[in-house]
Amino acid sequence: MGRLGVGVAVGCATAACIVAAAMVGKRVRRRRKWRKMVKVLEELEESCATPVGRLKQVVDAMAVEMHAGLASEGGSKLKMLLTYVDKLPNGSEKGTYYALDLGGTNFRVLRVHLGGQRSAILGQDIERQPIPQHLMTSTSKDLFDFIASSLKDFIEKEGNFSEQPSPGRRELGFTFSFPVKQSSVSSGILMKWTKGFAIEDTIGRDVSECLQLAMSRKGLDVRVAALINDTVGTLALGHYNDEDTVAAVIIGTGTNACYLERADAIIKSQGLLTTSGGMVVNMEWGNFWSSHLPRTSYDIALDVASPNPNDQGFEKMISGMYLGDIVRRVLLRMSEEESDDFGPSSSKLAIPFVLRTPLMAAMHEDDSLDLSEVAKILGEVLELPDVPVKVRKLVVKVCDVITRRAARLAAAGIVGILKKIGRDGSGGIASGKFRSDRPTRMRRTVVAIEGGLYTSYTLFREYLDEAMMEILGEEVSSHVILRVMEDGSGTGAALVAAANSPSEADRVQLQ
């Protein structure tokens, strides 16, 4: 071979070595980036861990905070609000009752016909009405006159269906899902508007009175018998169906809980008299916080960027409003480690709340071999096309970690309520101290539960149920039933109105 041939051969060999080295280097860099992505997942798993020991610490913290909130105003992150509902429906209610559910840009009116036997709802009519945009920023009179007019039209359609509990006046339950300071079972002062409403002359006024005056102007002989929130309605519906129902939890876009407390345990309201000896307490548990909650850097970043930092900490870890965005933040961090597999930086991963929780749940529950639903959502929603299957598996695992943590913390919250009232197999809690030295015969205990995370998200429900059994133990958990309810904010409101109608004499009084 001549010198030229040798030179060409050497040059080709050198080029081949350079190409090979470049390819090897690229593979090494890719493996290094992949390991960084996996490490992000491993760190997430570690920081979101909820072993049963930690869950029991959350249980204890919830029970202690409940006690503190009942002892004094501002004594706890839990508001522990009095609802003045001391009598829950028991199935003996009979007649036709109405409900009005105002919780956003739509409102509903309902008519419920009760047959006087437990679970015997003989009939139900429902109408939904949008609230015109201009009325959301108009005057109190304009808004409530519009609602009263719609209610009047609805009542006039009842025909021969109605059977009143007593001659004349109709009874109505009013579900009002805005911040209210309750002053009786049927009245409460509006603290502030949310959800796009901004009607200044309603703030500081009794919203039941605003509705009552509007109904009078429209010639309606209807009495607001109860003013409640949706969680209390869920408890009422649960108790109507099963007298062993002692608490209610909503886990959907938002989350809250209420339960039936002994009147003498509500220390901050000494002098409170109830003929039943108990009262429903609205916990506003979304604001619960404890150092035992497994908080991550993603939770902190979400909280800082929210309109209400350092507020609603529990809700931000377990509710449907936030779970999808926590997952998005983890995926964004992974994409910063491995941009090749996650696509261009111009994707929508950086947009807050672009990944809604129902989409996250659809990815989590994708059981296809190639995770085609995950690929579809990543491509269409996040603009991340052609994500490899191995990365899709990581995405599913991230969804699993965040969902499992949320469900298990929600379970700990529920057991915390049961511990406070002595329904967890222990002695309960009194004067801020646990009573574990006395054996307790476990009674059948029902918790009414509502909200899409539990009712529609199968894996969330399975994780929550599993955690309940782990915390309580097999024997005690066999006595605790989580029962799904539907439409506590509507049907439940009508049932509270029925239980508090004039034919039911028990009232809450203050000495």
Disulfide bonds with the S-S distance in Angstrom:
none
